[in-house]
Amino acid sequence: MTDEEDLIIYVTDFDGTEHALAALDGWRVMEIIRDHGLPIKAECGGACSCATCHVYVDPVWLDKIPAKHEEEEDMLDAAVDVHDNSRLSCQIIMNPGLNGLKVAMAPGSEKD
């Protein structure tokens, strides 16, 4: 089992640069992205009441993250350029099983 300090997620920013970010078990992926200073809007702070933390999950990881809830589906309806692998990063909770998770920041989630 991996220690918390060893958890990593890989985030591709709006310029196409991949960042390896240290992650904490139990934190929302949105919080990890934001706290590492990447320009994610995340207006509602994780309450699943906006779509400004929209990310694309690497297809390899789709079966490893929990399924979308109805609230997340509703919020994604308001997101820009939604795909089958679209998720709200505030709804993905980091855990050792997600060590190495890869996501890309989606249009509409960038800070102004």
C-alpha positions as CSV (number, residue, x, y, z in Angstrom):
1,M,0.0,0.0,0.0
2,T,1.2,3.5,-0.8
3,D,1.8,6.1,1.9
4,E,-0.2,9.4,1.6
5,E,3.0,11.4,0.9
6,D,3.7,9.1,-2.1
7,L,0.4,9.7,-3.9
8,I,0.7,11.5,-7.2
9,I,-1.7,12.7,-9.8
10,Y,-0.7,13.9,-13.3
11,V,-2.5,17.0,-14.5
12,T,-2.3,18.4,-18.1
13,D,-2.8,22.1,-18.1
14,F,-4.4,24.3,-20.7
15,D,-1.0,24.7,-22.5
16,G,-0.6,20.9,-22.8
17,T,2.1,20.6,-20.1
18,E,1.8,17.7,-17.7
19,H,2.4,18.3,-14.0
20,A,3.1,15.6,-11.4
21,L,1.3,16.8,-8.3
22,A,1.8,15.4,-4.8
23,A,-1.7,14.4,-3.5
24,L,-3.2,13.6,-0.2
25,D,-5.6,10.7,0.5
26,G,-9.1,12.1,1.1
27,W,-8.6,15.3,-0.8
28,R,-10.7,16.3,-3.8
29,V,-8.7,16.3,-7.1
30,M,-9.9,19.9,-7.6
31,E,-8.3,20.9,-4.3
32,I,-5.0,19.3,-5.2
33,I,-5.0,21.1,-8.6
34,R,-5.9,24.4,-7.0
35,D,-3.5,24.1,-4.1
36,H,-0.6,23.4,-6.5
37,G,-1.3,26.8,-8.2
38,L,-2.7,25.5,-11.5
39,P,-5.2,28.0,-12.9
40,I,-8.5,26.1,-12.2
41,K,-11.5,28.3,-11.6
42,A,-13.4,26.0,-9.1
43,E,-15.8,28.7,-8.2
44,C,-18.0,26.7,-5.8
45,G,-15.1,25.2,-3.9
46,G,-16.2,21.6,-4.2
47,A,-20.0,21.8,-3.6
48,C,-20.9,20.4,-7.0
49,S,-22.9,23.5,-7.8
50,C,-20.9,24.7,-10.9
51,A,-18.9,23.1,-13.7
52,T,-15.7,25.2,-13.3
53,C,-13.5,22.3,-12.2
54,H,-14.3,20.2,-15.3
55,V,-11.5,17.8,-16.3
56,Y,-11.0,15.0,-18.8
57,V,-10.1,11.7,-17.1
58,D,-7.6,9.6,-19.0
59,P,-9.6,6.6,-20.4
60,V,-7.4,4.1,-18.5
61,W,-8.7,5.5,-15.2
62,L,-12.4,5.7,-16.0
63,D,-13.3,2.3,-14.5
64,K,-11.2,3.1,-11.3
65,I,-13.1,6.2,-10.2
66,P,-16.6,6.2,-8.7
67,A,-19.5,6.6,-11.1
68,K,-21.0,10.1,-11.6
69,H,-23.9,11.0,-9.3
70,E,-27.0,12.7,-10.7
71,E,-25.9,16.1,-9.4
72,E,-22.6,15.8,-11.2
73,E,-24.4,14.8,-14.4
74,D,-26.6,17.9,-14.1
75,M,-23.6,20.2,-13.6
76,L,-21.8,18.7,-16.5
77,D,-24.7,19.7,-18.7
78,A,-23.6,23.3,-18.2
79,A,-19.9,22.6,-19.0
80,V,-18.1,23.4,-22.2
81,D,-16.9,20.7,-24.6
82,V,-18.2,17.7,-22.5
83,H,-16.9,14.2,-23.5
84,D,-17.6,10.7,-22.2
85,N,-14.5,11.1,-20.0
86,S,-15.6,14.4,-18.5
87,R,-15.8,14.7,-14.8
88,L,-15.9,17.4,-12.1
89,S,-12.7,17.2,-10.3
90,C,-14.4,18.2,-7.0
91,Q,-16.2,14.8,-7.2
92,I,-13.1,12.7,-7.4
93,I,-11.7,11.9,-4.0
94,M,-8.0,10.9,-4.0
95,N,-7.2,7.6,-2.4
96,P,-4.3,5.1,-2.8
97,G,-6.1,3.3,-5.6
98,L,-6.0,6.4,-7.7
99,N,-2.2,6.9,-7.3
100,G,-1.0,7.9,-10.8
101,L,-4.4,9.2,-11.9
102,K,-4.2,11.3,-15.1
103,V,-6.5,14.2,-15.9
104,A,-6.5,17.1,-18.3
105,M,-8.0,20.5,-17.4
106,A,-11.0,21.2,-19.7
107,P,-12.1,24.4,-21.5
108,G,-14.2,26.6,-19.3
109,S,-12.4,25.7,-16.1
110,E,-9.5,28.1,-16.5
111,K,-9.2,31.2,-14.3
112,D,-9.6,34.5,-16.0
